[in-house]
Amino acid sequence: MPLLSVRMRASLEGRHVSGAERIVREDEVEETVTELLGRPKEFDEVVITVEKLESVELIDEALPVESYSFGSVKEAREFALKILVEAGVPESIARKAVLLLSEGPSPSGGVMRGAVVMDVETGERLEPDKERGIRTVRVDWEDRKRVREEILRAGYTERTVDALAIATKNIYCGAVAELCWSDDPQYVTGYVATQRRGYVRITPLKERGDPIGGRVYFIRREDFGRFVECVEGRAFLIRRLQPSSPSS
Ligand code: PML
């Protein structure tokens, strides 16, 4: 049966405030649109895109998940830097990314809909439109309900459900690593995802009340074109989670 991507993005006073995606069968489109319409708390415009997908590829397993908690943002960020360096990101470039996310990656001071893409060797920003960034879309879980239950049972959150799918696609598409924390002032857990280690949840990557966040993808410059074509263009369903690894 053909599959469709249903995407929602909401804005308030011209600023992006919420986004979500599902990949569903035709008979699930209506209920999915209703569900996604109910997600943004505040908005003055919601755009729903329903798109038939020509082909959908499968990723067998999501990245393995680990979770770490620290007493301060400083310690948590140092740990995030360590994981990035382990993955092959030079320390100066990893620090540049942390600084960029802490100051706000959007040139206008708004919320970027997409991610910063950073040349892993030079730290240069590669995304052609720095306000929009590069957006990882066309990705979902083959059985979202089951995966959601497993993720919540493991003590993770609704946000993990979508963030783990996005990070898994990014790494599959060739990112060396990703650094992310939310722009939601109340959500202070972020993550580093790497090919070597998987999805490493880290808390607190920012202070409570801080409205600044975003994503940085670290890419080898020669992979940029192929990477963007993969994260924005190819559609994927992820089959299952991996068994949890030990965390602290
Ligand atoms: C987690 O709890 O697994 C981290 C989720 C980060 C979500 C970032 C976002 O979507 O705003």
Residues whose N, C-alpha, C, O or C-beta is under 5 A from the ligand:
A	BS01	PML	T157 R159 T160 A163 W181 S182 D183 T189 G190 Y191 R201
